[in-house]
Amino acid sequence: MPNRSSRSARAPRGSRRAGPRWRRLPEERPRQILDAALEVFGERGLAGAKLDEIAKRAGVSKGTIYLYFPNKEELFREVVRAVVIAPKDQHAIRIAGETDDPAEQLERFLRAHWDFVRSPAYQTIYRLVTGELHNFPDLAEFYGREVIKPGNQLLASVIQRGIDRGIFRRVDPILAARFMASTAITHSTWCARRQLFKMLTDVSDEQVFEQLLDFFFHAIRTTPAPAKTGRALTP
């Protein structure tokens, strides 16, 4: 007869079916899918990315993706909301609570913007936006409506408060915000690809930011602050 003690020492069959240790909880799966989607979008592009590959990378079935996202385009929208919109909203709330001075707020917003646009996740999104969204009109409209417009309006509101207090010149705040945001994004791309943009080879990211900040504030202040010493860019 089988030894009862040996049988009782075995782990219960149910515990053997507990599943692999890496299995995520259901509430974690959307973020798990979004992280995988960002990777695959970055590697394959929007047109070339397949939901099958995203599911495999996320460790879920393709059917699981459809439980949360109806199609690839909506999945991209949610990636943008998680990677771009949510962090920007968090920065806005934090900075608004730190100071009421428009000049200090603008500098902190620009610092947060500069740090964010140099991140690998944002650089991936930006590459997709500039390289592929012309083939996806609905996504292009979404990005302009939910990312670019609110970001410019946020900076413009700070600039307008500075104008109202006599700190900044009477400029068009939306125009100024657009110049500031787009110039910072362009320079962040140059910094990320120094091997192509030789003029930044010997200049640190921090030096580039200080130069941008110095330029922006001299452009809009009623009485420009003394110029900060910084290394000039060479062609």
CNS distance restraints for C-alpha pairs under 8 A (distance, minus, plus):
assign (resid   2 and name CA) (resid   7 and name CA) 7.72 0.50 0.50
assign (resid   3 and name CA) (resid   7 and name CA) 6.52 0.50 0.50
assign (resid   4 and name CA) (resid   8 and name CA) 6.13 0.50 0.50
assign (resid   5 and name CA) (resid   9 and name CA) 6.15 0.50 0.50
assign (resid   6 and name CA) (resid  10 and name CA) 6.68 0.50 0.50
assign (resid  11 and name CA) (resid  15 and name CA) 6.60 0.50 0.50
assign (resid  11 and name CA) (resid  16 and name CA) 7.16 0.50 0.50
assign (resid  12 and name CA) (resid  16 and name CA) 6.89 0.50 0.50
assign (resid  13 and name CA) (resid  17 and name CA) 6.77 0.50 0.50
assign (resid  14 and name CA) (resid  18 and name CA) 6.68 0.50 0.50
assign (resid  19 and name CA) (resid  23 and name CA) 7.11 0.50 0.50
assign (resid  24 and name CA) (resid  28 and name CA) 6.02 0.50 0.50
assign (resid  24 and name CA) (resid  29 and name CA) 6.47 0.50 0.50
assign (resid  25 and name CA) (resid  29 and name CA) 6.74 0.50 0.50
assign (resid  28 and name CA) (resid  32 and name CA) 6.25 0.50 0.50
assign (resid  29 and name CA) (resid  33 and name CA) 6.02 0.50 0.50
assign (resid  30 and name CA) (resid  34 and name CA) 6.17 0.50 0.50
assign (resid  30 and name CA) (resid  68 and name CA) 6.76 0.50 0.50
assign (resid  31 and name CA) (resid  35 and name CA) 6.11 0.50 0.50
assign (resid  32 and name CA) (resid  36 and name CA) 6.39 0.50 0.50
assign (resid  32 and name CA) (resid  58 and name CA) 5.83 0.50 0.50
assign (resid  33 and name CA) (resid  37 and name CA) 6.00 0.50 0.50
assign (resid  33 and name CA) (resid  54 and name CA) 7.12 0.50 0.50
assign (resid  33 and name CA) (resid  55 and name CA) 7.07 0.50 0.50
assign (resid  33 and name CA) (resid  58 and name CA) 5.35 0.50 0.50
assign (resid  33 and name CA) (resid  65 and name CA) 7.19 0.50 0.50
assign (resid  34 and name CA) (resid  38 and name CA) 6.19 0.50 0.50
assign (resid  34 and name CA) (resid  75 and name CA) 7.38 0.50 0.50
assign (resid  34 and name CA) (resid  78 and name CA) 7.37 0.50 0.50
assign (resid  34 and name CA) (resid  79 and name CA) 5.60 0.50 0.50
assign (resid  35 and name CA) (resid  39 and name CA) 6.53 0.50 0.50
assign (resid  35 and name CA) (resid  58 and name CA) 7.66 0.50 0.50
assign (resid  35 and name CA) (resid  79 and name CA) 7.84 0.50 0.50
assign (resid  36 and name CA) (resid  40 and name CA) 6.27 0.50 0.50
assign (resid  36 and name CA) (resid  54 and name CA) 5.65 0.50 0.50
assign (resid  36 and name CA) (resid  55 and name CA) 7.67 0.50 0.50
assign (resid  36 and name CA) (resid  57 and name CA) 5.64 0.50 0.50
assign (resid  36 and name CA) (resid  58 and name CA) 5.27 0.50 0.50
assign (resid  37 and name CA) (resid  41 and name CA) 5.83 0.50 0.50
assign (resid  37 and name CA) (resid  54 and name CA) 5.46 0.50 0.50
assign (resid  37 and name CA) (resid  75 and name CA) 7.66 0.50 0.50
assign (resid  37 and name CA) (resid  76 and name CA) 7.66 0.50 0.50
assign (resid  37 and name CA) (resid  79 and name CA) 7.42 0.50 0.50
assign (resid  38 and name CA) (resid  42 and name CA) 6.01 0.50 0.50
assign (resid  38 and name CA) (resid  79 and name CA) 6.70 0.50 0.50
assign (resid  38 and name CA) (resid 121 and name CA) 7.71 0.50 0.50
assign (resid  38 and name CA) (resid 124 and name CA) 7.80 0.50 0.50
assign (resid  39 and name CA) (resid  43 and name CA) 6.27 0.50 0.50
assign (resid  40 and name CA) (resid  44 and name CA) 5.75 0.50 0.50
assign (resid  40 and name CA) (resid  45 and name CA) 7.36 0.50 0.50
assign (resid  40 and name CA) (resid  49 and name CA) 6.10 0.50 0.50
assign (resid  40 and name CA) (resid  53 and name CA) 7.43 0.50 0.50
assign (resid  40 and name CA) (resid  54 and name CA) 6.29 0.50 0.50
assign (resid  41 and name CA) (resid  45 and name CA) 4.65 0.50 0.50
assign (resid  41 and name CA) (resid  46 and name CA) 5.46 0.50 0.50
assign (resid  41 and name CA) (resid  48 and name CA) 7.84 0.50 0.50
assign (resid  41 and name CA) (resid  49 and name CA) 5.69 0.50 0.50
assign (resid  41 and name CA) (resid 128 and name CA) 7.93 0.50 0.50
assign (resid  42 and name CA) (resid 124 and name CA) 5.63 0.50 0.50
assign (resid  42 and name CA) (resid 125 and name CA) 7.63 0.50 0.50
assign (resid  42 and name CA) (resid 128 and name CA) 7.45 0.50 0.50
assign (resid  44 and name CA) (resid  48 and name CA) 5.00 0.50 0.50
assign (resid  44 and name CA) (resid  49 and name CA) 5.12 0.50 0.50
assign (resid  45 and name CA) (resid  49 and name CA) 5.84 0.50 0.50
assign (resid  45 and name CA) (resid 128 and name CA) 6.68 0.50 0.50
assign (resid  45 and name CA) (resid 132 and name CA) 7.69 0.50 0.50
assign (resid  46 and name CA) (resid 128 and name CA) 7.11 0.50 0.50
assign (resid  46 and name CA) (resid 132 and name CA) 7.03 0.50 0.50
assign (resid  47 and name CA) (resid 132 and name CA) 7.95 0.50 0.50
assign (resid  49 and name CA) (resid  53 and name CA) 7.44 0.50 0.50
assign (resid  49 and name CA) (resid  54 and name CA) 7.74 0.50 0.50
assign (resid  50 and name CA) (resid  54 and name CA) 6.47 0.50 0.50
assign (resid  51 and name CA) (resid  55 and name CA) 5.99 0.50 0.50
assign (resid  51 and name CA) (resid  62 and name CA) 6.54 0.50 0.50
assign (resid  51 and name CA) (resid  65 and name CA) 7.88 0.50 0.50
assign (resid  51 and name CA) (resid  72 and name CA) 6.98 0.50 0.50
assign (resid  52 and name CA) (resid  56 and name CA) 6.23 0.50 0.50
assign (resid  52 and name CA) (resid  61 and name CA) 7.94 0.50 0.50
assign (resid  52 and name CA) (resid  62 and name CA) 5.74 0.50 0.50
assign (resid  53 and name CA) (resid  57 and name CA) 6.06 0.50 0.50
assign (resid  54 and name CA) (resid  58 and name CA) 6.08 0.50 0.50
assign (resid  55 and name CA) (resid  59 and name CA) 6.01 0.50 0.50
assign (resid  55 and name CA) (resid  60 and name CA) 5.15 0.50 0.50
assign (resid  55 and name CA) (resid  61 and name CA) 5.55 0.50 0.50
assign (resid  55 and name CA) (resid  62 and name CA) 5.23 0.50 0.50
assign (resid  55 and name CA) (resid  64 and name CA) 7.95 0.50 0.50
assign (resid  55 and name CA) (resid  65 and name CA) 6.87 0.50 0.50
assign (resid  56 and name CA) (resid  60 and name CA) 6.18 0.50 0.50
assign (resid  56 and name CA) (resid  61 and name CA) 7.03 0.50 0.50
assign (resid  56 and name CA) (resid  62 and name CA) 7.89 0.50 0.50
assign (resid  60 and name CA) (resid  64 and name CA) 6.28 0.50 0.50
assign (resid  60 and name CA) (resid  65 and name CA) 7.62 0.50 0.50
assign (resid  61 and name CA) (resid  65 and name CA) 7.01 0.50 0.50
assign (resid  62 and name CA) (resid  66 and name CA) 6.91 0.50 0.50
assign (resid  63 and name CA) (resid  67 and name CA) 6.71 0.50 0.50
assign (resid  64 and name CA) (resid  68 and name CA) 7.16 0.50 0.50
assign (resid  65 and name CA) (resid  69 and name CA) 5.85 0.50 0.50
assign (resid  65 and name CA) (resid  70 and name CA) 7.83 0.50 0.50
assign (resid  66 and name CA) (resid  70 and name CA) 5.21 0.50 0.50
assign (resid  66 and name CA) (resid  71 and name CA) 7.07 0.50 0.50
assign (resid  69 and name CA) (resid  74 and name CA) 6.12 0.50 0.50
assign (resid  69 and name CA) (resid  75 and name CA) 5.63 0.50 0.50
assign (resid  70 and name CA) (resid  74 and name CA) 6.56 0.50 0.50
assign (resid  70 and name CA) (resid  75 and name CA) 7.65 0.50 0.50
assign (resid  71 and name CA) (resid  75 and name CA) 6.33 0.50 0.50
assign (resid  72 and name CA) (resid  76 and name CA) 6.27 0.50 0.50
assign (resid  73 and name CA) (resid  77 and name CA) 6.42 0.50 0.50
assign (resid  73 and name CA) (resid 139 and name CA) 7.30 0.50 0.50
assign (resid  74 and name CA) (resid  78 and name CA) 6.31 0.50 0.50
assign (resid  75 and name CA) (resid  79 and name CA) 6.26 0.50 0.50
assign (resid  76 and name CA) (resid  80 and name CA) 6.30 0.50 0.50
assign (resid  77 and name CA) (resid  81 and name CA) 6.26 0.50 0.50
assign (resid  77 and name CA) (resid 139 and name CA) 7.40 0.50 0.50
assign (resid  77 and name CA) (resid 142 and name CA) 7.79 0.50 0.50
assign (resid  78 and name CA) (resid  82 and name CA) 6.10 0.50 0.50
assign (resid  79 and name CA) (resid  83 and name CA) 5.89 0.50 0.50
assign (resid  80 and name CA) (resid  84 and name CA) 5.31 0.50 0.50
assign (resid  80 and name CA) (resid  85 and name CA) 6.60 0.50 0.50
assign (resid  80 and name CA) (resid 125 and name CA) 7.37 0.50 0.50
assign (resid  81 and name CA) (resid  85 and name CA) 4.70 0.50 0.50
assign (resid  81 and name CA) (resid  86 and name CA) 5.97 0.50 0.50
assign (resid  82 and name CA) (resid  86 and name CA) 5.47 0.50 0.50
assign (resid  82 and name CA) (resid  87 and name CA) 7.55 0.50 0.50
assign (resid  83 and name CA) (resid  87 and name CA) 6.82 0.50 0.50
assign (resid  83 and name CA) (resid 121 and name CA) 6.90 0.50 0.50
assign (resid  83 and name CA) (resid 122 and name CA) 7.08 0.50 0.50
assign (resid  84 and name CA) (resid  88 and name CA) 6.39 0.50 0.50
assign (resid  84 and name CA) (resid 122 and name CA) 6.90 0.50 0.50
assign (resid  84 and name CA) (resid 147 and name CA) 7.52 0.50 0.50
assign (resid  85 and name CA) (resid  89 and name CA) 6.20 0.50 0.50
assign (resid  85 and name CA) (resid 146 and name CA) 7.66 0.50 0.50
assign (resid  85 and name CA) (resid 147 and name CA) 6.45 0.50 0.50
assign (resid  86 and name CA) (resid  90 and name CA) 6.29 0.50 0.50
assign (resid  87 and name CA) (resid  91 and name CA) 6.22 0.50 0.50
assign (resid  88 and name CA) (resid  92 and name CA) 6.20 0.50 0.50
assign (resid  88 and name CA) (resid 113 and name CA) 7.99 0.50 0.50
assign (resid  89 and name CA) (resid  93 and name CA) 6.33 0.50 0.50
assign (resid  90 and name CA) (resid  94 and name CA) 6.21 0.50 0.50
assign (resid  91 and name CA) (resid  95 and name CA) 6.01 0.50 0.50
assign (resid  91 and name CA) (resid 109 and name CA) 7.61 0.50 0.50
assign (resid  91 and name CA) (resid 112 and name CA) 6.94 0.50 0.50
assign (resid  92 and name CA) (resid  96 and name CA) 5.99 0.50 0.50
assign (resid  92 and name CA) (resid 109 and name CA) 7.45 0.50 0.50
assign (resid  93 and name CA) (resid  97 and name CA) 6.44 0.50 0.50
assign (resid  94 and name CA) (resid  98 and name CA) 6.49 0.50 0.50
assign (resid  95 and name CA) (resid  99 and name CA) 6.81 0.50 0.50
assign (resid  95 and name CA) (resid 105 and name CA) 6.60 0.50 0.50
assign (resid  95 and name CA) (resid 108 and name CA) 6.88 0.50 0.50
assign (resid  95 and name CA) (resid 109 and name CA) 7.15 0.50 0.50
assign (resid  96 and name CA) (resid 100 and name CA) 6.94 0.50 0.50
assign (resid  96 and name CA) (resid 105 and name CA) 7.16 0.50 0.50
assign (resid  99 and name CA) (resid 104 and name CA) 7.03 0.50 0.50
assign (resid  99 and name CA) (resid 105 and name CA) 6.48 0.50 0.50
assign (resid 100 and name CA) (resid 104 and name CA) 7.87 0.50 0.50
assign (resid 100 and name CA) (resid 105 and name CA) 7.02 0.50 0.50
assign (resid 101 and name CA) (resid 105 and name CA) 6.04 0.50 0.50
assign (resid 102 and name CA) (resid 106 and name CA) 5.96 0.50 0.50
assign (resid 102 and name CA) (resid 158 and name CA) 5.70 0.50 0.50
assign (resid 102 and name CA) (resid 159 and name CA) 6.88 0.50 0.50
assign (resid 102 and name CA) (resid 161 and name CA) 6.21 0.50 0.50
assign (resid 102 and name CA) (resid 162 and name CA) 5.13 0.50 0.50
assign (resid 103 and name CA) (resid 107 and name CA) 6.25 0.50 0.50
assign (resid 103 and name CA) (resid 162 and name CA) 6.74 0.50 0.50
assign (resid 103 and name CA) (resid 167 and name CA) 7.51 0.50 0.50
assign (resid 104 and name CA) (resid 108 and name CA) 6.17 0.50 0.50
assign (resid 105 and name CA) (resid 109 and name CA) 6.00 0.50 0.50
assign (resid 105 and name CA) (resid 158 and name CA) 7.06 0.50 0.50
assign (resid 106 and name CA) (resid 110 and name CA) 6.06 0.50 0.50
assign (resid 106 and name CA) (resid 155 and name CA) 7.09 0.50 0.50
assign (resid 106 and name CA) (resid 158 and name CA) 6.35 0.50 0.50
assign (resid 106 and name CA) (resid 159 and name CA) 7.27 0.50 0.50
assign (resid 107 and name CA) (resid 111 and name CA) 6.11 0.50 0.50
assign (resid 107 and name CA) (resid 213 and name CA) 7.40 0.50 0.50
assign (resid 108 and name CA) (resid 112 and name CA) 6.11 0.50 0.50
assign (resid 109 and name CA) (resid 113 and name CA) 6.01 0.50 0.50
assign (resid 109 and name CA) (resid 155 and name CA) 7.56 0.50 0.50
assign (resid 110 and name CA) (resid 114 and name CA) 5.95 0.50 0.50
assign (resid 110 and name CA) (resid 181 and name CA) 7.91 0.50 0.50
assign (resid 110 and name CA) (resid 213 and name CA) 7.90 0.50 0.50
assign (resid 111 and name CA) (resid 115 and name CA) 6.15 0.50 0.50
assign (resid 111 and name CA) (resid 209 and name CA) 7.89 0.50 0.50
assign (resid 112 and name CA) (resid 116 and name CA) 6.05 0.50 0.50
assign (resid 113 and name CA) (resid 117 and name CA) 6.06 0.50 0.50
assign (resid 113 and name CA) (resid 181 and name CA) 7.75 0.50 0.50
assign (resid 113 and name CA) (resid 184 and name CA) 7.86 0.50 0.50
assign (resid 114 and name CA) (resid 118 and name CA) 6.45 0.50 0.50
assign (resid 114 and name CA) (resid 184 and name CA) 6.33 0.50 0.50
assign (resid 114 and name CA) (resid 185 and name CA) 7.50 0.50 0.50
assign (resid 114 and name CA) (resid 188 and name CA) 7.21 0.50 0.50
assign (resid 114 and name CA) (resid 209 and name CA) 7.28 0.50 0.50
assign (resid 115 and name CA) (resid 119 and name CA) 6.87 0.50 0.50
assign (resid 116 and name CA) (resid 122 and name CA) 7.03 0.50 0.50
assign (resid 117 and name CA) (resid 122 and name CA) 5.59 0.50 0.50
assign (resid 117 and name CA) (resid 123 and name CA) 6.65 0.50 0.50
assign (resid 117 and name CA) (resid 184 and name CA) 7.97 0.50 0.50
assign (resid 117 and name CA) (resid 185 and name CA) 6.18 0.50 0.50
assign (resid 117 and name CA) (resid 188 and name CA) 6.38 0.50 0.50
assign (resid 118 and name CA) (resid 122 and name CA) 6.90 0.50 0.50
assign (resid 118 and name CA) (resid 123 and name CA) 6.57 0.50 0.50
assign (resid 118 and name CA) (resid 185 and name CA) 7.98 0.50 0.50
assign (resid 118 and name CA) (resid 188 and name CA) 5.33 0.50 0.50
assign (resid 118 and name CA) (resid 189 and name CA) 7.23 0.50 0.50
assign (resid 118 and name CA) (resid 191 and name CA) 7.90 0.50 0.50
assign (resid 118 and name CA) (resid 192 and name CA) 7.03 0.50 0.50
assign (resid 119 and name CA) (resid 123 and name CA) 6.22 0.50 0.50
assign (resid 120 and name CA) (resid 124 and name CA) 6.18 0.50 0.50
assign (resid 121 and name CA) (resid 125 and name CA) 6.48 0.50 0.50
assign (resid 122 and name CA) (resid 126 and name CA) 5.98 0.50 0.50
assign (resid 123 and name CA) (resid 127 and name CA) 6.07 0.50 0.50
assign (resid 123 and name CA) (resid 189 and name CA) 7.38 0.50 0.50
assign (resid 124 and name CA) (resid 128 and name CA) 6.44 0.50 0.50
assign (resid 125 and name CA) (resid 129 and name CA) 6.13 0.50 0.50
assign (resid 126 and name CA) (resid 130 and name CA) 6.11 0.50 0.50
assign (resid 127 and name CA) (resid 131 and name CA) 5.77 0.50 0.50
assign (resid 128 and name CA) (resid 132 and name CA) 5.39 0.50 0.50
assign (resid 128 and name CA) (resid 133 and name CA) 6.75 0.50 0.50
assign (resid 129 and name CA) (resid 133 and name CA) 5.11 0.50 0.50
assign (resid 129 and name CA) (resid 140 and name CA) 7.50 0.50 0.50
assign (resid 130 and name CA) (resid 134 and name CA) 7.84 0.50 0.50
assign (resid 132 and name CA) (resid 136 and name CA) 7.15 0.50 0.50
assign (resid 133 and name CA) (resid 137 and name CA) 6.57 0.50 0.50
assign (resid 133 and name CA) (resid 139 and name CA) 6.41 0.50 0.50
assign (resid 133 and name CA) (resid 140 and name CA) 5.30 0.50 0.50
assign (resid 134 and name CA) (resid 140 and name CA) 6.72 0.50 0.50
assign (resid 136 and name CA) (resid 140 and name CA) 6.22 0.50 0.50
assign (resid 137 and name CA) (resid 141 and name CA) 6.13 0.50 0.50
assign (resid 138 and name CA) (resid 142 and name CA) 6.17 0.50 0.50
assign (resid 139 and name CA) (resid 143 and name CA) 6.10 0.50 0.50
assign (resid 140 and name CA) (resid 144 and name CA) 6.25 0.50 0.50
assign (resid 141 and name CA) (resid 145 and name CA) 6.06 0.50 0.50
assign (resid 142 and name CA) (resid 146 and name CA) 5.89 0.50 0.50
assign (resid 142 and name CA) (resid 147 and name CA) 7.86 0.50 0.50
assign (resid 143 and name CA) (resid 147 and name CA) 5.26 0.50 0.50
assign (resid 143 and name CA) (resid 148 and name CA) 6.60 0.50 0.50
assign (resid 144 and name CA) (resid 148 and name CA) 4.87 0.50 0.50
assign (resid 144 and name CA) (resid 149 and name CA) 5.94 0.50 0.50
assign (resid 145 and name CA) (resid 149 and name CA) 5.55 0.50 0.50
assign (resid 145 and name CA) (resid 150 and name CA) 7.31 0.50 0.50
assign (resid 146 and name CA) (resid 150 and name CA) 6.29 0.50 0.50
assign (resid 147 and name CA) (resid 151 and name CA) 6.11 0.50 0.50
assign (resid 148 and name CA) (resid 152 and name CA) 6.17 0.50 0.50
assign (resid 149 and name CA) (resid 153 and name CA) 6.10 0.50 0.50
assign (resid 150 and name CA) (resid 154 and name CA) 6.07 0.50 0.50
assign (resid 151 and name CA) (resid 155 and name CA) 6.51 0.50 0.50
assign (resid 152 and name CA) (resid 156 and name CA) 5.97 0.50 0.50
assign (resid 152 and name CA) (resid 174 and name CA) 6.37 0.50 0.50
assign (resid 152 and name CA) (resid 177 and name CA) 5.39 0.50 0.50
assign (resid 152 and name CA) (resid 178 and name CA) 5.85 0.50 0.50
assign (resid 152 and name CA) (resid 181 and name CA) 7.35 0.50 0.50
assign (resid 153 and name CA) (resid 157 and name CA) 6.05 0.50 0.50
assign (resid 153 and name CA) (resid 174 and name CA) 6.62 0.50 0.50
assign (resid 153 and name CA) (resid 177 and name CA) 7.59 0.50 0.50
assign (resid 154 and name CA) (resid 158 and name CA) 6.69 0.50 0.50
assign (resid 155 and name CA) (resid 159 and name CA) 6.30 0.50 0.50
assign (resid 155 and name CA) (resid 173 and name CA) 7.90 0.50 0.50
assign (resid 155 and name CA) (resid 174 and name CA) 7.81 0.50 0.50
assign (resid 155 and name CA) (resid 177 and name CA) 5.42 0.50 0.50
assign (resid 156 and name CA) (resid 160 and name CA) 5.99 0.50 0.50
assign (resid 156 and name CA) (resid 173 and name CA) 4.65 0.50 0.50
assign (resid 156 and name CA) (resid 174 and name CA) 5.08 0.50 0.50
assign (resid 156 and name CA) (resid 176 and name CA) 7.25 0.50 0.50
assign (resid 156 and name CA) (resid 177 and name CA) 5.35 0.50 0.50
assign (resid 157 and name CA) (resid 161 and name CA) 6.31 0.50 0.50
assign (resid 157 and name CA) (resid 173 and name CA) 7.35 0.50 0.50
assign (resid 158 and name CA) (resid 162 and name CA) 6.40 0.50 0.50
assign (resid 159 and name CA) (resid 163 and name CA) 6.26 0.50 0.50
assign (resid 159 and name CA) (resid 168 and name CA) 7.12 0.50 0.50
assign (resid 159 and name CA) (resid 173 and name CA) 5.76 0.50 0.50
assign (resid 159 and name CA) (resid 177 and name CA) 7.76 0.50 0.50
assign (resid 160 and name CA) (resid 164 and name CA) 6.15 0.50 0.50
assign (resid 160 and name CA) (resid 173 and name CA) 5.95 0.50 0.50
assign (resid 161 and name CA) (resid 165 and name CA) 6.27 0.50 0.50
assign (resid 162 and name CA) (resid 166 and name CA) 6.22 0.50 0.50
assign (resid 162 and name CA) (resid 167 and name CA) 5.02 0.50 0.50
assign (resid 162 and name CA) (resid 168 and name CA) 5.17 0.50 0.50
assign (resid 163 and name CA) (resid 167 and name CA) 5.79 0.50 0.50
assign (resid 163 and name CA) (resid 168 and name CA) 4.60 0.50 0.50
assign (resid 163 and name CA) (resid 169 and name CA) 5.93 0.50 0.50
assign (resid 163 and name CA) (resid 170 and name CA) 5.93 0.50 0.50
assign (resid 163 and name CA) (resid 171 and name CA) 7.97 0.50 0.50
assign (resid 166 and name CA) (resid 222 and name CA) 7.16 0.50 0.50
assign (resid 167 and name CA) (resid 221 and name CA) 5.95 0.50 0.50
assign (resid 167 and name CA) (resid 222 and name CA) 5.87 0.50 0.50
assign (resid 167 and name CA) (resid 223 and name CA) 7.79 0.50 0.50
assign (resid 168 and name CA) (resid 220 and name CA) 5.20 0.50 0.50
assign (resid 168 and name CA) (resid 221 and name CA) 4.29 0.50 0.50
assign (resid 168 and name CA) (resid 222 and name CA) 5.13 0.50 0.50
assign (resid 169 and name CA) (resid 220 and name CA) 5.29 0.50 0.50
assign (resid 169 and name CA) (resid 221 and name CA) 5.65 0.50 0.50
assign (resid 169 and name CA) (resid 222 and name CA) 5.01 0.50 0.50
assign (resid 171 and name CA) (resid 175 and name CA) 7.94 0.50 0.50
assign (resid 171 and name CA) (resid 176 and name CA) 7.11 0.50 0.50
assign (resid 171 and name CA) (resid 220 and name CA) 7.26 0.50 0.50
assign (resid 172 and name CA) (resid 176 and name CA) 6.19 0.50 0.50
assign (resid 173 and name CA) (resid 177 and name CA) 6.00 0.50 0.50
assign (resid 174 and name CA) (resid 178 and name CA) 6.12 0.50 0.50
assign (resid 175 and name CA) (resid 179 and name CA) 6.26 0.50 0.50
assign (resid 176 and name CA) (resid 180 and name CA) 6.19 0.50 0.50
assign (resid 177 and name CA) (resid 181 and name CA) 6.07 0.50 0.50
assign (resid 178 and name CA) (resid 182 and name CA) 5.94 0.50 0.50
assign (resid 179 and name CA) (resid 183 and name CA) 5.88 0.50 0.50
assign (resid 180 and name CA) (resid 184 and name CA) 6.20 0.50 0.50
assign (resid 180 and name CA) (resid 216 and name CA) 7.04 0.50 0.50
assign (resid 181 and name CA) (resid 185 and name CA) 6.30 0.50 0.50
assign (resid 182 and name CA) (resid 186 and name CA) 6.16 0.50 0.50
assign (resid 183 and name CA) (resid 187 and name CA) 6.24 0.50 0.50
assign (resid 184 and name CA) (resid 188 and name CA) 6.07 0.50 0.50
assign (resid 184 and name CA) (resid 209 and name CA) 7.97 0.50 0.50
assign (resid 184 and name CA) (resid 212 and name CA) 7.44 0.50 0.50
assign (resid 185 and name CA) (resid 189 and name CA) 6.35 0.50 0.50
assign (resid 186 and name CA) (resid 190 and name CA) 6.45 0.50 0.50
assign (resid 187 and name CA) (resid 191 and name CA) 6.12 0.50 0.50
assign (resid 187 and name CA) (resid 208 and name CA) 7.76 0.50 0.50
assign (resid 188 and name CA) (resid 192 and name CA) 6.21 0.50 0.50
assign (resid 189 and name CA) (resid 193 and name CA) 6.34 0.50 0.50
assign (resid 190 and name CA) (resid 194 and name CA) 6.02 0.50 0.50
assign (resid 190 and name CA) (resid 196 and name CA) 7.82 0.50 0.50
assign (resid 190 and name CA) (resid 197 and name CA) 6.00 0.50 0.50
assign (resid 190 and name CA) (resid 200 and name CA) 7.48 0.50 0.50
assign (resid 191 and name CA) (resid 197 and name CA) 7.80 0.50 0.50
assign (resid 191 and name CA) (resid 200 and name CA) 6.74 0.50 0.50
assign (resid 191 and name CA) (resid 205 and name CA) 6.63 0.50 0.50
assign (resid 193 and name CA) (resid 197 and name CA) 6.43 0.50 0.50
assign (resid 194 and name CA) (resid 198 and name CA) 6.01 0.50 0.50
assign (resid 194 and name CA) (resid 200 and name CA) 6.08 0.50 0.50
assign (resid 194 and name CA) (resid 201 and name CA) 5.74 0.50 0.50
assign (resid 195 and name CA) (resid 201 and name CA) 7.39 0.50 0.50
assign (resid 197 and name CA) (resid 201 and name CA) 7.24 0.50 0.50
assign (resid 198 and name CA) (resid 235 and name CA) 7.70 0.50 0.50
assign (resid 199 and name CA) (resid 203 and name CA) 7.98 0.50 0.50
assign (resid 199 and name CA) (resid 233 and name CA) 6.20 0.50 0.50
assign (resid 199 and name CA) (resid 234 and name CA) 5.41 0.50 0.50
assign (resid 199 and name CA) (resid 235 and name CA) 5.20 0.50 0.50
assign (resid 200 and name CA) (resid 204 and name CA) 7.51 0.50 0.50
assign (resid 200 and name CA) (resid 233 and name CA) 6.98 0.50 0.50
assign (resid 200 and name CA) (resid 234 and name CA) 7.95 0.50 0.50
assign (resid 203 and name CA) (resid 207 and name CA) 6.20 0.50 0.50
assign (resid 203 and name CA) (resid 208 and name CA) 6.81 0.50 0.50
assign (resid 203 and name CA) (resid 231 and name CA) 7.37 0.50 0.50
assign (resid 203 and name CA) (resid 233 and name CA) 7.66 0.50 0.50
assign (resid 204 and name CA) (resid 208 and name CA) 6.39 0.50 0.50
assign (resid 205 and name CA) (resid 209 and name CA) 6.25 0.50 0.50
assign (resid 206 and name CA) (resid 210 and name CA) 6.20 0.50 0.50
assign (resid 207 and name CA) (resid 211 and name CA) 6.20 0.50 0.50
assign (resid 207 and name CA) (resid 230 and name CA) 6.52 0.50 0.50
assign (resid 207 and name CA) (resid 231 and name CA) 7.15 0.50 0.50
assign (resid 208 and name CA) (resid 212 and name CA) 6.27 0.50 0.50
assign (resid 209 and name CA) (resid 213 and name CA) 6.06 0.50 0.50
assign (resid 210 and name CA) (resid 214 and name CA) 6.02 0.50 0.50
assign (resid 210 and name CA) (resid 228 and name CA) 7.75 0.50 0.50
assign (resid 210 and name CA) (resid 230 and name CA) 7.33 0.50 0.50
assign (resid 211 and name CA) (resid 215 and name CA) 6.18 0.50 0.50
assign (resid 211 and name CA) (resid 230 and name CA) 6.60 0.50 0.50
assign (resid 212 and name CA) (resid 216 and name CA) 6.08 0.50 0.50
assign (resid 213 and name CA) (resid 217 and name CA) 6.13 0.50 0.50
assign (resid 214 and name CA) (resid 218 and name CA) 6.14 0.50 0.50
assign (resid 214 and name CA) (resid 227 and name CA) 6.50 0.50 0.50
assign (resid 214 and name CA) (resid 228 and name CA) 6.73 0.50 0.50
assign (resid 215 and name CA) (resid 219 and name CA) 6.18 0.50 0.50
assign (resid 216 and name CA) (resid 220 and name CA) 6.54 0.50 0.50
assign (resid 217 and name CA) (resid 221 and name CA) 5.61 0.50 0.50
assign (resid 217 and name CA) (resid 224 and name CA) 6.72 0.50 0.50
assign (resid 217 and name CA) (resid 225 and name CA) 7.58 0.50 0.50
assign (resid 218 and name CA) (resid 223 and name CA) 7.99 0.50 0.50
assign (resid 218 and name CA) (resid 224 and name CA) 4.89 0.50 0.50
assign (resid 218 and name CA) (resid 225 and name CA) 6.91 0.50 0.50
assign (resid 219 and name CA) (resid 224 and name CA) 7.78 0.50 0.50
assign (resid 220 and name CA) (resid 224 and name CA) 7.83 0.50 0.50
assign (resid 221 and name CA) (resid 225 and name CA) 7.76 0.50 0.50
